[in-house]
């Protein structure tokens, strides 16, 4: 069985990424933070035993993306809405010959690789689904070893019941469903504080994220913001 990790991301344009981290950060600084997350995520995922397929939200930059690992293939998301884009990326990846697929984002630079491996392991027997819940009510990973269009048809996203609603749909299929350990996306100052604590207390490399934390002096800026 061949495994593929479908990494959903945006082009790091100021004003279009990490907008909930402003006004703590300027739009340009938020884009730099997102760039660091993206590069570290791809660096981490490229070490796994899986093909890494980066799906970028349109429009793709004409000159490509700087600093991407050479063994990561780059694709453009297609479809109206997130559900259609995930479904199309999954169908394309199945057609490319992969049979264990996981969709994952780049908003969680401290996500343990073991959680992703656990997701792929859950897909060893057919049919199977796995889902990793996020602390904000969404999910950080959705995996499957066969198409399940009912997970996406008419599904609404960007609310705090995305994980619960997706899990309900998953359980209504014929698949064995595995729920992975919960993790968190770094979209808010509170989540950014949690990420900084995790970086301090772990040996996780995340070199780009650690570098931007130091360059932007995020520890002090968060401390100052908490006193206002």
Legacy VTK file of the C-alpha trace (Angstrom):
# vtk DataFile Version 3.0
C-alpha trace
ASCII
DATASET POLYDATA
POINTS 228 float
0.000 0.000 0.000
1.296 3.476 -0.865
0.717 6.394 1.453
0.294 10.051 0.564
-0.027 13.111 2.764
-2.112 15.863 1.185
-0.976 19.134 2.740
-3.537 21.925 2.387
-2.071 25.423 2.578
-2.390 29.006 1.393
0.173 31.211 -0.282
1.639 33.334 2.568
0.296 36.690 1.398
0.000 39.533 3.983
-3.603 40.066 5.016
-4.696 36.606 3.845
-3.109 34.295 6.437
-3.100 34.197 10.252
-5.445 37.174 10.365
-6.530 36.362 13.939
-2.963 37.007 15.091
-3.393 40.668 14.208
-3.150 43.263 15.728
-0.583 41.426 17.883
1.314 41.078 14.594
1.203 43.188 11.476
-0.206 41.475 8.360
3.348 41.156 7.002
4.584 39.609 10.254
1.630 37.197 10.323
2.558 36.105 6.792
6.145 35.485 7.944
4.860 33.341 10.818
2.689 31.368 8.405
5.657 30.893 6.071
7.686 29.470 8.960
4.856 27.078 9.873
4.526 25.950 6.253
8.229 25.292 5.787
8.531 23.401 9.067
5.429 21.341 8.334
6.748 20.272 4.932
10.171 19.586 6.408
8.565 17.362 9.044
6.161 15.594 6.673
8.895 14.903 4.104
10.596 12.677 6.683
7.598 10.360 6.900
7.212 7.241 4.784
4.666 8.875 2.499
4.495 10.934 -0.674
3.896 14.585 0.225
1.511 16.447 -2.073
1.175 20.159 -1.316
-2.218 21.571 -2.341
-2.111 25.357 -2.536
-5.229 27.534 -2.536
-5.460 29.493 -5.796
-4.033 31.555 -7.251
-0.605 29.948 -7.216
2.300 32.405 -7.402
3.725 32.704 -10.914
7.281 32.185 -9.696
6.429 29.230 -7.458
7.027 28.908 -3.731
10.451 29.545 -2.255
12.040 27.083 0.149
9.927 24.026 -0.644
11.539 20.569 -0.261
12.459 19.121 -3.658
10.538 15.897 -3.057
7.223 17.649 -2.397
4.902 17.865 -5.411
2.866 21.074 -5.707
-0.762 21.152 -6.863
-3.543 23.729 -6.939
-6.728 23.221 -4.955
-9.755 22.923 -7.222
-13.431 23.293 -6.417
-15.914 25.623 -4.756
-15.392 25.489 -1.001
-13.114 23.473 1.248
-15.139 20.263 1.073
-15.037 20.122 -2.711
-11.332 20.968 -2.722
-10.486 18.166 -0.309
-12.669 15.714 -2.201
-11.023 16.629 -5.517
-7.504 16.383 -4.058
-8.305 12.972 -2.604
-9.743 11.722 -5.897
-6.679 12.986 -7.768
-4.357 11.263 -5.298
-6.246 7.974 -5.503
-6.009 8.215 -9.305
-2.245 8.783 -8.938
-1.951 5.323 -7.392
-1.953 6.054 -3.672
-4.324 4.064 -1.499
-3.813 5.410 2.031
-4.407 9.151 2.081
-4.439 11.772 4.805
-5.344 15.447 4.441
-3.455 17.658 6.878
-2.813 21.371 7.333
0.130 23.551 8.325
-1.349 25.409 11.307
0.155 23.154 13.988
3.977 23.304 13.964
4.256 21.266 17.181
2.062 18.400 15.940
3.818 15.116 16.820
4.711 13.048 13.770
3.559 10.020 15.764
-0.041 11.243 15.433
0.244 11.240 11.635
1.832 7.786 11.690
-0.972 6.568 13.935
-3.450 7.838 11.364
-1.781 5.955 8.525
-1.605 2.802 10.667
-5.363 3.037 11.199
-5.843 2.791 7.435
-4.187 -0.619 7.067
-7.492 -2.483 6.805
-10.244 -1.531 4.365
-12.496 0.336 4.545
-11.182 2.754 7.161
-11.257 6.412 8.159
-9.291 8.370 10.729
-9.741 11.885 12.046
-7.653 14.060 14.349
-9.684 16.586 16.371
-8.453 20.125 16.947
-9.010 21.988 20.205
-11.094 24.607 18.361
-13.672 22.059 17.192
-12.200 21.395 13.770
-9.826 18.648 12.697
-6.114 18.666 11.878
-6.114 15.417 9.883
-8.613 13.404 7.909
-7.521 10.073 6.463
-9.120 7.343 4.370
-8.266 4.362 2.187
-11.291 4.618 -0.115
-13.452 7.528 -1.345
-16.206 8.641 1.021
-18.059 11.506 -0.719
-20.710 11.618 2.016
-18.115 13.231 4.306
-18.034 16.324 2.097
-21.336 16.725 0.256
-23.122 19.782 1.668
-20.706 20.028 4.595
-20.162 23.438 6.230
-16.740 24.428 7.560
-15.214 27.183 9.736
-17.341 26.579 12.829
-16.784 24.811 16.137
-18.641 21.601 15.251
-16.696 20.611 12.143
-15.035 17.676 13.897
-18.284 16.500 15.535
-20.254 16.768 12.291
-17.532 14.989 10.284
-17.294 12.231 12.880
-21.068 11.708 12.730
-20.866 11.375 8.966
-17.874 9.017 9.242
-19.724 6.731 11.643
-22.643 6.485 9.213
-20.365 4.857 6.604
-19.228 1.240 6.431
-15.694 2.222 7.470
-13.877 1.508 10.701
-13.324 4.933 12.277
-10.295 5.869 14.388
-10.176 9.114 16.384
-6.611 10.347 16.865
-5.353 12.311 19.881
-6.476 15.939 20.024
-4.078 18.715 19.023
-4.383 22.437 18.309
-4.069 24.951 15.499
-2.058 28.129 16.099
-4.569 30.732 14.950
-4.960 32.956 18.023
-2.675 34.630 20.586
-3.769 32.041 23.177
-2.747 29.183 20.872
0.492 31.011 20.106
1.272 31.076 23.845
0.634 27.342 24.039
2.949 26.776 21.067
5.744 28.757 22.736
5.388 26.653 25.906
5.522 23.477 23.840
8.635 24.646 22.019
10.334 25.447 25.323
9.494 22.060 26.797
10.250 19.827 23.814
13.131 18.874 21.562
11.036 19.430 18.441
13.240 21.002 15.790
10.878 23.404 13.965
13.852 25.594 13.013
11.898 28.138 10.969
9.286 28.570 13.677
11.898 28.933 16.392
13.736 31.484 14.253
10.679 33.663 13.626
9.702 33.492 17.312
13.084 34.993 18.175
13.157 37.501 15.317
9.714 38.907 16.167
10.315 38.719 19.927
6.985 36.939 20.362
7.488 35.994 24.011
7.780 39.612 25.108
5.055 40.831 22.780
2.606 38.280 24.129
3.551 39.157 27.714
3.027 42.850 26.986
-0.314 42.188 25.313
-1.555 40.202 28.321
-1.032 43.198 30.636
-3.169 45.564 28.560
LINES 1 229
228 0 1 2 3 4 5 6 7 8 9 10 11 12 13 14 15 16 17 18 19 20 21 22 23 24 25 26 27 28 29 30 31 32 33 34 35 36 37 38 39 40 41 42 43 44 45 46 47 48 49 50 51 52 53 54 55 56 57 58 59 60 61 62 63 64 65 66 67 68 69 70 71 72 73 74 75 76 77 78 79 80 81 82 83 84 85 86 87 88 89 90 91 92 93 94 95 96 97 98 99 100 101 102 103 104 105 106 107 108 109 110 111 112 113 114 115 116 117 118 119 120 121 122 123 124 125 126 127 128 129 130 131 132 133 134 135 136 137 138 139 140 141 142 143 144 145 146 147 148 149 150 151 152 153 154 155 156 157 158 159 160 161 162 163 164 165 166 167 168 169 170 171 172 173 174 175 176 177 178 179 180 181 182 183 184 185 186 187 188 189 190 191 192 193 194 195 196 197 198 199 200 201 202 203 204 205 206 207 208 209 210 211 212 213 214 215 216 217 218 219 220 221 222 223 224 225 226 227
